[in-house]
């Protein structure tokens, strides 16, 4: 980066599925050089319009490569085979998409003409965009910095959180995630044993091996008659830079989040023993953090140790984390950050916490159904993937539910597309029930913050169809006006209630389907016979 360049720090905070116009903008600093130029930019009558344009330029830049930053991106199924984006047109407005997280660029360039400034030139921004979950709110209007809801979706199945170690901000949440990933990749890599590589050692003692270092020997031992010899040797050793990096990353996390590491790492005897043994074998500590980062820049290419490559990358992120959260910090111009696709997280959370009440033979997630097989130019048919399909004891599908995260069902608008997909998938399996399951915290306004009450609305398809039942299932997310332990207790009560209610509805529809299945098969045979006879 050119040190003479004027860099303006600016930060935006928005929410998923909300208008980008609502994003809060803060200029972090105003520097001395070009002060008048900067002052004109941020104090003119065009200020709001210019700030919005800077954000749009940044979003357009990110959209071209959004999948690079989304850590839970799937193979296209969840994005309906479209490329993931950070913002899109939704209800005739420019809205943030279902992505949340933090992303930054140390030197983002915006042309002055783009900002309606009638002169040539450009501005350079140290820009950060933080997209929060719209469900992490203190009330109907105020956004909370504490990511209770996002933390629960990300960490519930892996770690135990309480009010003492719930992340206080999005940056801190990503620090926690680095610990979870560190633990995960260390477990996977340790299956191969300790990482070994050839390293050159220099020693000065009375047990020489390898090659004598004459110059160093004269410098260290001449005239001392100490019996020592200066020598060097090369050995395939556990005492190498990567293992020092692993231990240093662990120690850094423990210094920063002692209780969290104690509860979610040290409590695992196997992992704690691995770190303790590694310390003894490598003689920790020996190197500075800066030296370890420099020595571990090169990726691991040995095919036997490929599992250690992910671990190396995580350790570097952890040790580069001081003051910059999840950002790599390896080049000034690199855009870096971490983003999550919320619809994916929500579906996975439902699978763990709601549909775990059913056996794997009874419910399937994202199972392919082939439709219109033999369609012209589509010899193998088309593919549809309902989020959750329920089966009877004979393996016949009878009901589907779709996980929804974007707003719509809670406001009763723009849900026709979701409804159409549910009905289409239900017709595909010849089922008797369908519906959607989604979160919102607007119910808190009318339920006195009692998250244990759940709403499952039974809706008729129309006056002409009483065969298929439609369920509108809402899970309430409490506001964050309370501490995390109380919030989690209320949210869990709602989840438990929902699990029981869904199970009851599924069992009811299963009994109904089994009762009418034989009659339906008989009617289908009559229909085929009727069509066959009519065609003669």
C-alpha positions as CSV (number, residue, x, y, z in Angstrom):
1,X,0.0,0.0,0.0
2,X,1.3,3.5,-0.9
3,X,1.8,5.2,2.5
4,X,1.2,8.6,1.0
5,X,-2.3,7.6,-0.1
6,X,-5.2,9.0,2.0
7,X,-7.2,6.1,3.4
8,X,-10.6,6.8,4.8
9,X,-11.9,4.3,7.3
10,X,-15.6,3.6,7.0
11,X,-17.8,0.9,8.5
12,X,-21.4,-0.2,7.5
13,X,-23.7,-2.4,9.7
14,X,-26.7,-3.9,8.1
15,X,-29.1,-6.9,8.6
16,X,-30.0,-9.9,6.4
17,X,-33.1,-9.4,4.2
18,X,-33.4,-5.7,5.0
19,X,-33.0,-2.7,2.7
20,X,-29.4,-1.6,2.2
21,X,-30.7,2.0,2.8
22,X,-31.1,1.1,6.5
23,X,-27.4,0.1,6.9
24,X,-25.8,2.2,9.5
25,X,-22.6,4.0,8.3
26,X,-19.8,5.3,10.5
27,X,-16.5,7.0,9.4
28,X,-14.0,5.7,11.8
29,X,-11.4,8.4,11.4
30,X,-10.7,11.6,9.6
31,X,-7.0,12.2,8.9
32,X,-5.1,15.4,8.4
33,X,-4.1,15.2,4.8
34,X,-6.8,16.1,2.3
35,X,-8.9,17.2,5.2
36,X,-11.0,19.6,3.1
37,X,-11.5,16.9,0.5
38,X,-12.8,14.4,3.0
39,X,-14.9,17.0,4.8
40,X,-16.6,17.9,1.6
41,X,-17.4,14.2,1.0
42,X,-19.0,13.5,4.4
43,X,-20.6,16.8,5.3
44,X,-22.2,17.7,2.0
45,X,-25.9,17.6,1.3
46,X,-25.2,14.5,-0.8
47,X,-23.7,12.6,2.2
48,X,-26.4,9.9,2.5
49,X,-26.5,9.3,-1.2
50,X,-22.7,9.1,-1.4
51,X,-22.4,6.7,1.5
52,X,-25.1,4.5,-0.1
53,X,-23.2,4.6,-3.4
54,X,-19.9,3.6,-1.7
55,X,-21.7,0.6,-0.2
56,X,-23.4,-0.4,-3.5
57,X,-20.0,-0.3,-5.2
58,X,-18.5,-2.5,-2.5
59,X,-21.4,-4.9,-2.7
60,X,-21.2,-5.1,-6.5
61,X,-17.5,-5.9,-6.2
62,X,-18.2,-8.6,-3.6
63,X,-21.1,-10.2,-5.6
64,X,-18.7,-11.1,-8.3
65,X,-16.9,-13.5,-6.0
66,X,-19.2,-13.9,-3.0
67,X,-18.8,-17.7,-2.8
68,X,-15.2,-17.2,-1.8
69,X,-16.2,-15.7,1.5
70,X,-19.2,-17.9,2.4
71,X,-17.8,-20.7,4.6
72,X,-21.0,-22.9,4.6
73,X,-21.7,-22.6,0.9
74,X,-23.2,-25.7,-0.6
75,X,-23.0,-27.3,-4.0
76,X,-25.7,-25.1,-5.4
77,X,-28.8,-26.8,-4.0
78,X,-29.5,-24.2,-1.4
79,X,-29.0,-21.4,-3.9
80,X,-31.3,-22.9,-6.4
81,X,-28.3,-23.4,-8.7
82,X,-27.6,-19.6,-8.6
83,X,-24.4,-17.9,-7.5
84,X,-24.6,-16.7,-4.0
85,X,-24.8,-12.9,-3.6
86,X,-24.6,-10.4,-0.8
87,X,-27.5,-8.2,-2.0
88,X,-30.3,-8.5,-4.6
89,X,-33.5,-7.0,-5.7
90,X,-36.3,-8.2,-3.4
91,X,-39.9,-6.8,-3.4
92,X,-38.7,-4.1,-5.8
93,X,-36.1,-2.9,-3.3
94,X,-32.3,-3.5,-3.0
95,X,-31.9,-5.8,0.0
96,X,-29.1,-7.6,1.7
97,X,-29.4,-11.3,1.0
98,X,-29.5,-14.2,3.5
99,X,-25.7,-13.8,4.2
100,X,-24.4,-12.6,7.6
101,X,-20.9,-11.9,8.8
102,X,-18.0,-9.5,8.5
103,X,-16.0,-8.6,5.4
104,X,-13.3,-6.0,4.9
105,X,-11.0,-4.4,2.3
106,X,-8.0,-2.3,3.3
107,X,-7.8,-0.3,0.1
108,X,-11.1,-0.1,-1.8
109,X,-11.1,2.4,-4.5
110,X,-14.2,4.5,-5.6
111,X,-14.2,6.9,-8.5
112,X,-15.2,10.5,-7.6
113,X,-17.6,10.6,-10.6
114,X,-19.5,7.6,-9.0
115,X,-20.2,9.9,-6.0
116,X,-21.6,12.7,-8.1
117,X,-18.4,14.8,-7.7
118,X,-17.7,16.7,-10.8
119,X,-13.9,16.1,-11.0
120,X,-11.5,13.4,-11.9
121,X,-9.8,11.3,-9.1
122,X,-10.6,8.6,-6.6
123,X,-11.1,7.9,-3.0
124,X,-9.4,5.0,-1.1
125,X,-11.4,3.4,1.7
126,X,-10.5,1.0,4.5
127,X,-14.0,-0.4,4.4
128,X,-15.7,-2.9,6.7
129,X,-19.2,-4.4,6.2
130,X,-20.9,-6.2,9.0
131,X,-24.2,-7.9,8.3
132,X,-26.0,-9.0,11.4
133,X,-28.9,-11.4,11.7
134,X,-32.2,-9.5,11.8
135,X,-33.3,-11.8,14.6
136,X,-30.6,-10.6,16.9
137,X,-32.5,-7.5,18.1
138,X,-33.1,-5.9,21.5
139,X,-36.6,-4.9,20.4
140,X,-38.7,-4.3,17.3
141,X,-36.3,-1.5,16.2
142,X,-32.9,-1.7,17.9
143,X,-30.2,-4.0,16.6
144,X,-28.1,-5.8,19.2
145,X,-24.3,-6.3,18.8
146,X,-24.6,-9.5,20.8
147,X,-25.2,-12.4,18.3
148,X,-27.4,-14.7,20.5
149,X,-29.4,-16.2,17.6
150,X,-26.4,-16.6,15.2
151,X,-24.2,-18.0,18.0
152,X,-26.9,-20.6,18.8
153,X,-27.3,-21.7,15.2
154,X,-23.5,-21.9,14.7
155,X,-22.3,-23.4,17.9
156,X,-25.2,-25.3,19.5
157,X,-24.3,-28.7,18.4
158,X,-20.5,-28.3,19.1
159,X,-20.0,-26.3,22.3
160,X,-21.7,-25.4,25.5
161,X,-22.3,-21.7,25.9
162,X,-23.5,-19.8,29.0
163,X,-23.9,-16.2,30.0
164,X,-20.2,-16.1,30.9
165,X,-18.8,-17.0,27.5
166,X,-21.5,-15.9,25.0
167,X,-19.8,-13.8,22.4
168,X,-20.2,-10.1,23.0
169,X,-19.9,-9.1,19.3
170,X,-19.7,-10.6,15.8
171,X,-15.9,-10.3,15.9
172,X,-15.7,-12.3,19.1
173,X,-18.1,-14.9,17.7
174,X,-15.7,-15.5,14.8
175,X,-12.8,-15.9,17.3
176,X,-14.9,-18.6,19.0
177,X,-15.4,-20.3,15.6
178,X,-11.7,-20.3,15.0
179,X,-11.3,-22.3,18.2
180,X,-14.0,-24.8,17.1
181,X,-12.4,-25.2,13.7
182,X,-9.0,-25.5,15.4
183,X,-10.3,-28.3,17.5
184,X,-12.0,-30.1,14.6
185,X,-9.0,-30.0,12.3
186,X,-6.6,-31.0,15.1
187,X,-8.7,-34.0,15.8
188,X,-8.7,-35.0,12.1
189,X,-5.0,-34.3,11.6
190,X,-3.9,-36.2,14.7
191,X,-5.2,-39.5,13.3
192,X,-2.1,-39.4,11.1
193,X,0.1,-39.0,14.1
194,X,2.4,-36.0,14.9
195,X,3.5,-34.0,11.9
196,X,7.1,-34.7,11.0
197,X,9.3,-33.0,8.5
198,X,13.0,-32.7,7.9
199,X,14.7,-29.8,9.8
200,X,18.3,-28.7,10.2
201,X,19.4,-28.5,13.8
202,X,22.5,-26.8,15.2
203,X,23.9,-28.1,18.5
204,X,26.9,-27.5,20.7
205,X,27.4,-30.4,23.1
206,X,29.4,-33.6,23.8
207,X,27.3,-35.9,21.6
208,X,28.1,-34.8,18.1
209,X,26.5,-36.2,15.0
210,X,26.1,-35.0,11.5
211,X,28.6,-32.4,10.2
212,X,31.0,-30.4,12.5
213,X,30.6,-26.6,12.1
214,X,34.2,-25.5,12.4
215,X,33.6,-21.7,12.5
216,X,30.9,-22.0,15.1
217,X,33.0,-24.5,17.1
218,X,36.0,-22.0,17.3
219,X,33.6,-19.2,18.3
220,X,31.8,-21.2,21.1
221,X,34.4,-23.6,22.4
222,X,38.0,-22.4,21.6
223,X,40.2,-22.5,24.7
224,X,37.5,-23.7,27.1
225,X,38.3,-27.4,27.2
226,X,34.6,-28.1,27.9
227,X,34.4,-31.3,25.7
228,X,31.7,-29.8,23.5
229,X,31.6,-29.8,19.7
230,X,29.6,-27.5,17.5
231,X,27.8,-29.5,14.8
232,X,24.7,-29.5,12.7
233,X,22.5,-32.3,11.4
234,X,19.2,-32.9,9.5
235,X,16.5,-35.0,11.0
236,X,12.9,-36.0,10.3
237,X,11.5,-34.5,13.5
238,X,8.4,-33.6,15.4
239,X,10.3,-30.5,16.6
240,X,9.3,-28.4,13.6
241,X,7.8,-25.0,12.8
242,X,4.2,-26.3,12.2
243,X,4.0,-28.1,15.5
244,X,5.3,-24.9,17.2
245,X,2.6,-23.0,15.3
246,X,-0.1,-25.4,16.5
247,X,0.9,-25.1,20.2
248,X,1.3,-21.3,19.9
249,X,-2.3,-21.0,18.4
250,X,-3.7,-23.0,21.3
251,X,-1.8,-20.9,23.9
252,X,-3.1,-17.7,22.2
253,X,-6.7,-18.8,22.3
254,X,-6.3,-19.9,26.0
255,X,-4.9,-16.5,27.0
256,X,-7.7,-14.7,25.2
257,X,-10.7,-17.0,26.2
258,X,-9.5,-19.1,29.1
259,X,-12.9,-20.4,30.3
260,X,-14.1,-21.1,26.8
261,X,-11.0,-23.1,26.0
262,X,-11.2,-24.9,29.3
263,X,-14.8,-25.9,28.7
264,X,-14.5,-26.9,25.1
265,X,-11.0,-28.0,24.5
266,X,-9.2,-28.9,27.8
267,X,-12.2,-30.9,28.9
268,X,-11.4,-33.4,26.1
269,X,-8.7,-35.6,27.6
270,X,-7.4,-36.8,24.2
271,X,-6.9,-33.3,22.8
272,X,-5.4,-31.9,26.0
273,X,-2.9,-34.8,26.2
274,X,-2.0,-34.3,22.6
275,X,-1.1,-30.6,23.2
276,X,0.8,-31.4,26.4
277,X,2.8,-34.2,24.8
278,X,3.6,-31.9,21.8
279,X,4.9,-29.2,24.1
280,X,7.3,-31.7,25.7
281,X,8.5,-33.1,22.4
282,X,9.2,-29.8,20.8
283,X,10.6,-28.0,23.8
284,X,8.0,-25.2,23.6
285,X,8.5,-22.2,23.5
286,X,11.4,-21.4,21.1
287,X,10.1,-18.9,18.5
288,X,8.3,-15.6,18.3
289,X,4.8,-15.4,16.8
290,X,6.1,-13.4,13.9
291,X,8.8,-16.0,13.1
292,X,6.3,-18.8,13.3
293,X,3.9,-17.1,10.9
294,X,6.8,-16.4,8.4
295,X,8.1,-20.0,8.7
296,X,4.6,-21.5,8.0
297,X,3.6,-19.4,5.0
298,X,4.3,-22.3,2.6
299,X,1.4,-24.8,2.2
300,X,1.9,-28.4,3.1
301,X,2.2,-30.5,0.0
302,X,3.1,-33.9,1.3
303,X,0.2,-36.3,0.4
304,X,0.4,-38.1,3.7
305,X,-0.1,-34.9,5.7
306,X,-2.8,-33.2,3.7
307,X,-5.1,-33.0,6.8
308,X,-2.5,-30.7,8.4
309,X,-3.0,-28.1,5.7
310,X,-6.4,-27.0,6.9
311,X,-5.0,-26.9,10.4
312,X,-2.1,-24.7,9.3
313,X,-4.4,-22.2,7.7
314,X,-6.6,-22.0,10.9
315,X,-3.6,-21.5,13.1
316,X,-2.4,-18.7,10.9
317,X,-5.8,-17.0,11.1
318,X,-5.7,-17.3,14.9
319,X,-2.3,-15.8,15.3
320,X,-3.0,-13.0,12.8
321,X,-6.2,-12.3,14.7
322,X,-4.8,-9.7,17.1
323,X,-6.8,-6.6,16.5
324,X,-8.3,-7.6,13.1
325,X,-10.7,-10.4,14.1
326,X,-11.0,-12.9,11.3
327,X,-9.1,-11.0,8.7
328,X,-6.0,-12.6,7.3
329,X,-3.9,-9.4,7.3
330,X,-1.4,-10.9,4.9
331,X,-1.7,-8.3,2.1
332,X,-3.0,-4.8,2.3
333,X,-5.2,-5.0,-0.7
334,X,-6.8,-8.4,-0.2
335,X,-10.5,-8.5,0.6
336,X,-11.0,-10.9,3.4
337,X,-13.7,-11.9,5.9
338,X,-16.1,-14.7,6.9
339,X,-19.8,-15.0,5.9
340,X,-22.6,-17.5,6.6
341,X,-25.6,-18.3,4.6
342,X,-28.5,-18.2,7.1
343,X,-31.1,-20.3,5.3
344,X,-28.5,-23.1,5.3
345,X,-27.8,-22.7,9.0
346,X,-31.5,-22.6,9.8
347,X,-32.3,-25.8,7.9
348,X,-29.3,-27.6,9.6
349,X,-30.4,-26.4,13.0
350,X,-34.0,-27.7,12.5
351,X,-32.5,-31.0,11.4
352,X,-30.6,-31.2,14.6
353,X,-33.1,-29.8,17.1
354,X,-36.6,-30.4,15.7
355,X,-36.5,-33.3,13.3
356,X,-34.2,-35.3,15.5
357,X,-37.4,-36.5,17.1
358,X,-37.8,-38.8,14.0
359,X,-35.7,-41.7,13.0
360,X,-33.6,-41.4,9.8
361,X,-35.9,-43.9,8.1
362,X,-38.8,-41.7,8.8
363,X,-37.6,-38.3,7.6
364,X,-35.1,-37.4,4.9
365,X,-33.4,-34.0,4.2
366,X,-32.8,-32.7,0.7
367,X,-33.7,-36.0,-0.9
368,X,-33.9,-35.8,-4.7
369,X,-37.3,-36.5,-6.4
370,X,-37.3,-37.1,-10.1
371,X,-40.3,-35.5,-11.9
372,X,-41.5,-35.5,-15.5
373,X,-39.3,-38.3,-16.4
374,X,-39.1,-38.7,-20.2
375,X,-39.8,-35.0,-20.8
376,X,-38.4,-33.9,-24.2
377,X,-34.7,-32.9,-24.0
378,X,-34.8,-34.0,-20.3
379,X,-34.5,-37.8,-20.7
380,X,-33.7,-38.3,-17.0
381,X,-36.4,-36.0,-15.8
382,X,-36.2,-32.9,-13.6
383,X,-35.0,-32.8,-10.0
384,X,-36.7,-31.3,-7.0
385,X,-35.4,-31.4,-3.4
386,X,-37.9,-30.7,-0.6
387,X,-36.2,-29.8,2.6
388,X,-37.8,-32.5,4.7
389,X,-39.8,-35.5,3.5
390,X,-41.7,-37.8,5.9
391,X,-42.3,-41.5,5.2
392,X,-44.7,-44.1,6.5
393,X,-43.6,-47.6,7.8
394,X,-43.6,-48.9,4.2
395,X,-41.3,-46.2,2.9
396,X,-44.1,-44.2,1.2
397,X,-43.6,-40.4,1.4
398,X,-46.8,-38.6,2.6
399,X,-45.8,-35.2,3.9
400,X,-43.2,-32.5,3.2
401,X,-42.1,-29.4,5.2
402,X,-39.9,-26.6,3.9
403,X,-37.5,-24.6,6.1
404,X,-37.9,-20.8,5.3
405,X,-35.7,-18.1,6.7
406,X,-36.3,-15.0,4.6
407,X,-39.1,-12.7,5.8
408,X,-42.5,-13.1,4.3
409,X,-44.5,-15.6,6.2
410,X,-44.3,-13.6,9.4
411,X,-45.7,-10.6,7.4
412,X,-48.0,-12.5,5.1
413,X,-46.5,-11.0,2.0
414,X,-44.7,-12.3,-1.1
415,X,-45.1,-16.0,-0.1
416,X,-46.8,-17.3,-3.2
417,X,-43.5,-18.6,-4.6
418,X,-42.9,-20.6,-1.3
419,X,-46.5,-21.9,-1.3
420,X,-46.2,-23.0,-4.9
421,X,-43.1,-25.0,-4.3
422,X,-44.6,-26.7,-1.2
423,X,-47.7,-27.7,-3.1
424,X,-45.7,-28.8,-6.2
425,X,-43.5,-31.0,-4.1
426,X,-46.4,-32.5,-2.2
427,X,-48.2,-33.3,-5.5
428,X,-44.9,-34.9,-6.7
429,X,-45.0,-37.4,-3.8
430,X,-48.9,-37.7,-3.8
431,X,-48.8,-36.5,-0.2
432,X,-51.5,-35.3,2.1
433,X,-49.8,-32.4,4.0
434,X,-47.2,-29.7,3.5
435,X,-46.1,-26.5,5.1
436,X,-43.3,-24.1,6.1
437,X,-41.3,-23.7,9.3
438,X,-39.6,-20.3,9.9
439,X,-38.3,-18.1,12.7
440,X,-39.3,-14.6,13.7
441,X,-39.3,-12.4,16.8
442,X,-42.4,-10.3,16.0
443,X,-44.4,-12.9,17.9
444,X,-42.7,-11.5,21.0
445,X,-44.8,-8.4,20.7
446,X,-48.0,-10.3,21.1
447,X,-46.9,-13.2,23.4
448,X,-45.5,-11.2,26.3
449,X,-42.0,-12.6,25.4
450,X,-43.3,-16.1,26.3
451,X,-41.3,-18.2,23.8
452,X,-42.8,-21.5,25.1
453,X,-46.1,-20.7,23.2
454,X,-46.0,-21.9,19.6
455,X,-48.2,-21.1,16.7
456,X,-49.0,-23.8,14.1
457,X,-51.8,-22.6,11.8
458,X,-53.7,-25.2,9.9
459,X,-54.7,-23.7,6.5
460,X,-57.0,-24.9,3.8
461,X,-55.5,-25.0,0.3
462,X,-58.7,-23.7,-1.2
463,X,-62.4,-24.3,-1.2
464,X,-61.8,-26.9,-3.9
465,X,-59.0,-29.0,-2.2
466,X,-59.5,-30.5,1.2
467,X,-57.1,-33.4,0.5
468,X,-53.9,-31.5,1.2
469,X,-53.4,-29.7,4.6
470,X,-51.0,-26.7,4.8
471,X,-49.2,-25.9,8.1
472,X,-47.8,-22.4,8.9
473,X,-45.2,-23.2,11.7
474,X,-43.6,-20.2,13.4
475,X,-40.7,-20.5,15.9
476,X,-40.4,-17.5,18.1
477,X,-36.9,-15.9,18.7
478,X,-37.1,-13.8,21.9
479,X,-35.7,-10.3,21.9
480,X,-32.3,-9.7,23.4
481,X,-33.5,-7.6,26.3
482,X,-32.5,-10.4,28.7
483,X,-29.3,-12.2,29.5
484,X,-28.2,-15.1,27.4
485,X,-29.2,-17.9,29.9
486,X,-32.7,-16.6,30.1
487,X,-32.9,-16.0,26.3
488,X,-31.6,-19.5,25.6
489,X,-34.1,-21.0,28.1
490,X,-37.0,-19.3,26.3
491,X,-35.8,-20.2,22.9
492,X,-35.2,-23.8,23.8
493,X,-38.7,-24.0,25.3
494,X,-40.1,-22.8,22.0
495,X,-38.0,-25.4,20.1
496,X,-39.1,-28.2,22.4
497,X,-42.7,-27.2,22.0
498,X,-42.4,-27.0,18.2
499,X,-40.7,-30.4,18.1
500,X,-43.6,-32.0,20.0
501,X,-46.3,-30.1,17.9
502,X,-44.7,-31.1,14.6
503,X,-44.4,-34.7,15.7
504,X,-48.1,-34.8,16.6
505,X,-49.1,-33.3,13.2
506,X,-46.8,-35.7,11.3
507,X,-48.3,-38.7,13.2
508,X,-51.9,-37.5,12.5
509,X,-51.2,-37.1,8.8
510,X,-49.4,-40.5,8.7
511,X,-52.5,-42.2,10.1
512,X,-54.7,-40.4,7.6
513,X,-52.5,-41.3,4.7
514,X,-52.4,-45.0,5.7
515,X,-56.2,-45.0,6.0
516,X,-56.8,-43.6,2.5
517,X,-53.8,-45.1,0.7
518,X,-55.5,-48.3,-0.4
519,X,-58.6,-46.3,-1.6
520,X,-56.2,-44.0,-3.5
521,X,-54.4,-46.9,-5.2
522,X,-57.8,-48.3,-6.2
523,X,-58.9,-45.0,-7.7
524,X,-55.7,-44.6,-9.6
525,X,-56.2,-48.1,-11.2
526,X,-59.8,-47.1,-12.1
527,X,-58.5,-43.9,-13.7
528,X,-55.8,-45.7,-15.7
529,X,-58.4,-48.2,-16.9
530,X,-60.8,-45.4,-17.8
531,X,-58.2,-43.6,-19.8
532,X,-57.1,-46.8,-21.6
533,X,-60.7,-47.6,-22.6
534,X,-61.4,-44.0,-23.7
535,X,-58.4,-44.1,-26.0
536,X,-59.7,-47.1,-28.0
